[in-house]
Amino acid sequence: MFPKKNRLKSVHFKQTTEFLSFSSGCIKIKFKPEQEYRFAIVVPKKTAKLAVNRNKIKRRVSHVVKKEMKNLKKGYYIFYIHCQDWSFENLKNNLDKFFKENTF
């Protein structure tokens, strides 16, 4: 789980504007200057029926994101929606590729 100052609240979900898509999911992004970066992970029931599996995906995504948090600039709200393929290797490769291509 992310520190409280870095968690994206439900109020901010509708405020995200830019939409980026890749093979295992999609990301919505909004920039607010002079704010801490915030992050949220959503795994719908369509992707994984059991809560155990949804939580596993969330833990895997947060593990990859925590490594990238050092490189993020302040002010971004990032909302990750997981859609397919939840093997750790593919997830890690896709997110690493996403963060390298889209330097915030």
C-alpha positions in Angstrom: 0.0 0.0 0.0 1.2 3.5 -0.8 1.7 6.1 2.0 -1.4 8.1 2.7 0.0 11.3 1.1 0.5 9.3 -2.2 -2.9 7.6 -2.4 -5.4 8.9 -5.0 -8.8 9.6 -3.4 -12.1 8.8 -5.0 -12.8 12.6 -5.5 -9.8 12.7 -7.9 -10.9 9.8 -10.1 -13.2 11.9 -12.3 -10.6 14.7 -12.6 -8.1 12.5 -14.5 -7.9 13.7 -18.1 -5.2 12.1 -20.2 -5.8 8.4 -21.1 -3.0 6.0 -22.1 -3.5 2.4 -23.0 -1.1 -0.6 -23.2 -1.4 -4.4 -23.3 -2.2 -5.2 -19.7 -4.2 -2.2 -18.8 -4.8 1.6 -19.1 -3.7 4.6 -17.2 -5.5 7.9 -16.6 -3.3 10.9 -15.8 -3.8 14.4 -14.5 -1.2 17.1 -13.6 -1.7 19.4 -10.7 1.3 21.6 -10.0 2.8 21.9 -6.5 1.0 18.7 -5.3 2.4 15.4 -4.2 2.0 12.7 -6.8 -0.8 10.3 -6.1 -1.5 6.8 -7.4 -4.5 4.4 -7.4 -4.9 0.8 -8.7 -8.2 -0.7 -9.8 -8.7 -4.3 -10.8 -12.3 -5.0 -12.0 -14.1 -8.2 -11.2 -14.2 -9.0 -14.9 -10.4 -9.4 -14.8 -10.2 -11.6 -11.7 -13.3 -13.0 -10.1 -11.7 -13.9 -6.7 -10.7 -11.1 -4.3 -7.5 -13.0 -3.6 -6.4 -12.7 -7.2 -7.4 -9.0 -7.5 -5.4 -8.2 -4.4 -2.4 -10.2 -5.8 -2.5 -8.1 -8.9 -2.7 -4.9 -6.9 0.3 -6.0 -4.8 2.3 -6.8 -8.0 1.4 -3.4 -9.6 2.3 -1.5 -6.4 5.6 -3.3 -6.2 6.6 -2.2 -9.7 5.3 1.4 -9.1 7.1 1.8 -5.8 10.4 1.3 -7.6 9.4 4.0 -10.1 8.1 6.5 -7.6 11.6 8.0 -7.1 11.6 9.1 -10.8 8.1 10.6 -10.8 7.8 14.4 -10.7 5.5 15.9 -8.1 2.0 16.9 -9.2 0.8 13.8 -11.2 -2.4 11.9 -10.4 -2.0 8.4 -11.9 -5.0 6.1 -12.0 -4.1 2.5 -13.2 -6.9 0.2 -14.4 -5.8 -3.4 -14.9 -7.5 -5.2 -17.8 -5.7 -8.4 -18.8 -2.8 -10.8 -18.3 -1.7 -10.8 -14.7 1.5 -12.8 -14.9 4.2 -10.9 -13.0 6.8 -10.9 -15.7 4.4 -9.4 -18.3 3.0 -6.9 -15.9 6.5 -5.8 -14.8 7.7 -5.5 -18.4 4.7 -3.5 -19.5 4.8 -1.1 -16.6 8.6 -0.6 -16.8 8.2 0.1 -20.5 5.4 2.5 -19.9 7.4 4.5 -17.3 10.5 4.6 -19.5 8.5 5.8 -22.5 6.4 8.4 -20.6 8.8 10.3 -18.4 6.6 12.5 -16.2 
